């Protein structure tokens, strides 16, 4: 199974193609940070993925949100609607991702990055790339979204 994970932003989003073979082997196929319009085209064409998982925000009716949050949420909706089966898109709250990969909803981005390295292996170097080689900035968060999506599906199926 290939998961297309997205950490959305107002103008650019982190993304990852993450594969899990059902026998415990998991790997990053590709990743990056892309302009949202370009990423929208990739979502429309499926990017050879079986599942689309997008990080979203947890509702907090007491919180005031700014334009960047609203802009990001608009992109979450656009990505979802562009997918071949919008109702099947997995929307995963940021707090749920942090809880799943770090065991703590207050984890920082550095903690999420370290949790991914602990799960998959070291980043490595250009000469000796590791399983997480090439991941940068928001792609780490997208990887955490994909890992959460696949592991939660596995837990439900068990």
DRENDO-1510 file (C-alpha; in Angstrom, 1 decimal, always signed):
<recs>
REC; n; res; u; v; w
REC; 1; UNK; +0.0; +0.0; +0.0 .
REC; 2; UNK; +1.2; +3.5; -0.8 .
REC; 3; UNK; +0.1; +6.5; +1.2 .
REC; 4; UNK; +0.3; +10.0; -0.1 .
REC; 5; UNK; +0.8; +12.1; +3.0 .
REC; 6; UNK; +0.4; +15.9; +3.1 .
REC; 7; UNK; +1.3; +18.5; +5.7 .
REC; 8; UNK; -0.7; +21.4; +4.2 .
REC; 9; UNK; +0.3; +25.0; +4.4 .
REC; 10; UNK; -1.2; +28.3; +3.1 .
REC; 11; UNK; +1.1; +28.5; +0.0 .
REC; 12; UNK; +3.3; +25.4; +0.1 .
REC; 13; UNK; +2.8; +21.9; +1.6 .
REC; 14; UNK; +5.1; +19.1; +2.6 .
REC; 15; UNK; +4.3; +15.7; +1.0 .
REC; 16; UNK; +5.6; +12.2; +1.1 .
REC; 17; UNK; +4.9; +8.9; -0.8 .
REC; 18; UNK; +5.2; +6.2; +1.8 .
REC; 19; UNK; +5.0; +2.5; +1.2 .
REC; 20; UNK; +4.1; -0.3; +3.5 .
REC; 21; UNK; +4.1; -3.9; +2.2 .
REC; 22; UNK; +2.0; -5.5; +4.9 .
REC; 23; UNK; +4.9; -7.6; +6.2 .
REC; 24; UNK; +6.4; -4.8; +8.3 .
REC; 25; UNK; +8.6; -3.3; +5.6 .
REC; 26; UNK; +8.0; +0.4; +5.3 .
REC; 27; UNK; +9.9; +3.0; +3.2 .
REC; 28; UNK; +9.8; +6.5; +1.9 .
REC; 29; UNK; +9.5; +6.4; -1.9 .
REC; 30; UNK; +9.6; +10.2; -2.5 .
REC; 31; UNK; +9.1; +13.4; -0.6 .
REC; 32; UNK; +9.4; +17.2; -0.8 .
REC; 33; UNK; +7.8; +20.5; -0.3 .
REC; 34; UNK; +5.8; +21.9; -3.3 .
REC; 35; UNK; +3.7; +24.9; -4.2 .
REC; 36; UNK; +0.1; +24.1; -3.5 .
REC; 37; UNK; -1.1; +24.5; -7.1 .
REC; 38; UNK; +1.5; +22.0; -8.3 .
REC; 39; UNK; +0.6; +19.6; -5.4 .
REC; 40; UNK; -3.1; +19.9; -6.3 .
REC; 41; UNK; -2.3; +18.6; -9.8 .
REC; 42; UNK; -0.4; +15.7; -8.3 .
REC; 43; UNK; -3.4; +14.9; -6.0 .
REC; 44; UNK; -5.7; +15.0; -9.1 .
REC; 45; UNK; -3.6; +12.4; -10.9 .
REC; 46; UNK; -3.3; +10.0; -7.9 .
REC; 47; UNK; +0.5; +10.1; -7.6 .
REC; 48; UNK; +0.5; +6.3; -7.8 .
REC; 49; UNK; -0.9; +6.2; -4.3 .
REC; 50; UNK; -3.6; +4.0; -2.8 .
REC; 51; UNK; -4.6; +6.4; +0.1 .
REC; 52; UNK; -4.5; +10.2; +0.6 .
REC; 53; UNK; -3.9; +11.3; +4.2 .
REC; 54; UNK; -3.9; +15.0; +5.1 .
REC; 55; UNK; -3.0; +16.6; +8.4 .
REC; 56; UNK; -5.8; +18.9; +9.5 .
REC; 57; UNK; -6.5; +21.0; +12.6 .
REC; 58; UNK; -8.6; +19.9; +15.5 .
REC; 59; UNK; -11.7; +22.0; +16.1 .
REC; 60; UNK; -11.4; +24.4; +19.0 .
REC; 61; UNK; -14.3; +26.7; +19.1 .
REC; 62; UNK; -12.8; +29.0; +21.7 .
REC; 63; UNK; -9.7; +29.8; +19.6 .
REC; 64; UNK; -9.4; +32.8; +17.3 .
REC; 65; UNK; -7.7; +31.9; +14.0 .
REC; 66; UNK; -5.9; +34.0; +11.5 .
REC; 67; UNK; -5.8; +34.2; +7.8 .
REC; 68; UNK; -3.0; +31.7; +7.4 .
REC; 69; UNK; -5.0; +29.0; +9.3 .
REC; 70; UNK; -8.0; +29.7; +7.2 .
REC; 71; UNK; -5.9; +29.6; +4.0 .
REC; 72; UNK; -4.4; +26.3; +5.1 .
REC; 73; UNK; -7.9; +24.8; +5.8 .
REC; 74; UNK; -9.1; +25.9; +2.3 .
REC; 75; UNK; -6.2; +23.9; +0.8 .
REC; 76; UNK; -7.1; +20.9; +2.9 .
REC; 77; UNK; -10.5; +21.0; +1.3 .
REC; 78; UNK; -9.1; +21.5; -2.2 .
REC; 79; UNK; -6.7; +18.6; -1.9 .
REC; 80; UNK; -9.5; +16.4; -0.5 .
REC; 81; UNK; -11.9; +17.3; -3.3 .
REC; 82; UNK; -9.3; +16.7; -6.0 .
REC; 83; UNK; -8.7; +13.1; -4.9 .
REC; 84; UNK; -10.4; +10.4; -6.9 .
REC; 85; UNK; -12.5; +9.4; -3.9 .
REC; 86; UNK; -12.9; +12.5; -1.6 .
REC; 87; UNK; -14.9; +10.7; +1.0 .
REC; 88; UNK; -12.1; +8.1; +1.5 .
REC; 89; UNK; -9.4; +10.8; +2.2 .
REC; 90; UNK; -8.1; +10.4; +5.8 .
REC; 91; UNK; -8.1; +13.7; +7.6 .
REC; 92; UNK; -5.9; +13.4; +10.7 .
REC; 93; UNK; -5.7; +16.1; +13.3 .
REC; 94; UNK; -2.2; +17.4; +14.1 .
REC; 95; UNK; -2.6; +16.4; +17.8 .
REC; 96; UNK; -3.6; +12.9; +16.8 .
REC; 97; UNK; -0.4; +12.6; +14.7 .
REC; 98; UNK; +1.8; +13.8; +17.6 .
REC; 99; UNK; +0.0; +11.5; +20.0 .
REC; 100; UNK; +0.5; +8.5; +17.7 .
REC; 101; UNK; +4.1; +9.0; +16.7 .
REC; 102; UNK; +5.5; +10.6; +19.9 .
REC; 103; UNK; +3.0; +9.6; +22.6 .
REC; 104; UNK; +2.5; +13.2; +23.5 .
REC; 105; UNK; +0.2; +15.9; +21.9 .
REC; 106; UNK; +2.6; +18.6; +23.0 .
REC; 107; UNK; +5.6; +17.2; +21.0 .
REC; 108; UNK; +7.5; +19.7; +18.9 .
REC; 109; UNK; +8.5; +19.3; +15.3 .
REC; 110; UNK; +11.9; +18.1; +16.4 .
REC; 111; UNK; +10.3; +15.4; +18.4 .
REC; 112; UNK; +8.2; +14.3; +15.4 .
REC; 113; UNK; +11.3; +14.2; +13.3 .
REC; 114; UNK; +13.2; +12.1; +15.9 .
REC; 115; UNK; +10.2; +9.7; +16.1 .
REC; 116; UNK; +10.4; +9.1; +12.4 .
REC; 117; UNK; +14.1; +8.5; +12.5 .
REC; 118; UNK; +13.6; +6.0; +15.4 .
REC; 119; UNK; +10.9; +4.2; +13.4 .
REC; 120; UNK; +12.5; +4.1; +10.0 .
REC; 121; UNK; +16.3; +4.6; +10.5 .
REC; 122; UNK; +18.9; +7.3; +10.1 .
REC; 123; UNK; +18.9; +10.1; +7.5 .
REC; 124; UNK; +22.4; +9.1; +6.4 .
REC; 125; UNK; +24.6; +11.0; +4.0 .
REC; 126; UNK; +24.7; +11.7; +0.3 .
REC; 127; UNK; +27.3; +8.9; -0.1 .
REC; 128; UNK; +25.4; +6.5; +2.2 .
REC; 129; UNK; +21.7; +7.6; +2.2 .
REC; 130; UNK; +19.6; +6.2; +5.0 .
REC; 131; UNK; +15.8; +5.5; +4.9 .
REC; 132; UNK; +15.0; +9.1; +5.7 .
REC; 133; UNK; +17.5; +10.7; +3.4 .
REC; 134; UNK; +16.1; +13.7; +1.5 .
REC; 135; UNK; +13.3; +14.5; +3.9 .
REC; 136; UNK; +13.3; +18.2; +4.8 .
REC; 137; UNK; +11.1; +20.7; +6.7 .
REC; 138; UNK; +7.4; +20.0; +6.2 .
REC; 139; UNK; +8.1; +16.6; +4.5 .
REC; 140; UNK; +8.9; +15.2; +8.0 .
REC; 141; UNK; +5.4; +16.2; +9.2 .
REC; 142; UNK; +3.9; +14.7; +6.0 .
REC; 143; UNK; +5.8; +11.4; +6.8 .
REC; 144; UNK; +4.3; +11.4; +10.3 .
REC; 145; UNK; +0.8; +11.8; +8.8 .
REC; 146; UNK; +1.4; +8.9; +6.4 .
REC; 147; UNK; +2.8; +6.7; +9.2 .
REC; 148; UNK; -0.1; +7.5; +11.4 .
REC; 149; UNK; -2.6; +6.7; +8.6 .
REC; 150; UNK; -1.0; +3.3; +7.8 .
REC; 151; UNK; -0.5; +2.3; +11.4 .
REC; 152; UNK; -4.1; +3.3; +12.3 .
REC; 153; UNK; -5.4; +1.2; +9.4 .
REC; 154; UNK; -3.4; -1.7; +10.5 .
REC; 155; UNK; -4.7; -1.4; +14.1 .
REC; 156; UNK; -8.3; -1.2; +12.9 .
REC; 157; UNK; -7.8; -4.3; +10.7 .
REC; 158; UNK; -6.2; -6.3; +13.5 .
</recs>
